[in-house]
Amino acid sequence: MKNWEDLSLFQKLTIGIAIIAIAVLAPEIAMLLQFGGIEVAFAFLLFTLKPVLVFCQHYYSKIKSAPKLVSHD
């Protein structure tokens, strides 16, 4: 894992925007940023978004397999 100082500006902005977006749903992230730093907040962000990512992967696989169900071969 890279240190925060080693990330590019684009990577920092992406992580920052994601943290701000999740702060609406999980206000405790502000406390994690204060006490734990960006690494703790980013880890919390990943744990928070894991169910959403699993749902999206499942939904994508259902959409991907839909043409197979429709075909008559």
QUIURGI-V347904 format. One record per pair of residues at least 6 apart in sequence whose C-alpha atoms are under 6 Angstrom apart, sorted by sequence separation. I is the first residue (numbers start at 1). GAP is how many residues later the second one is. D is the distance in whole Angstrom. If there is no record, write none. Layout:
i=I gap=GAP d=D
i=I gap=GAP d=D
//
This chain:
i=33 gap=8 d=6
i=32 gap=9 d=6
//
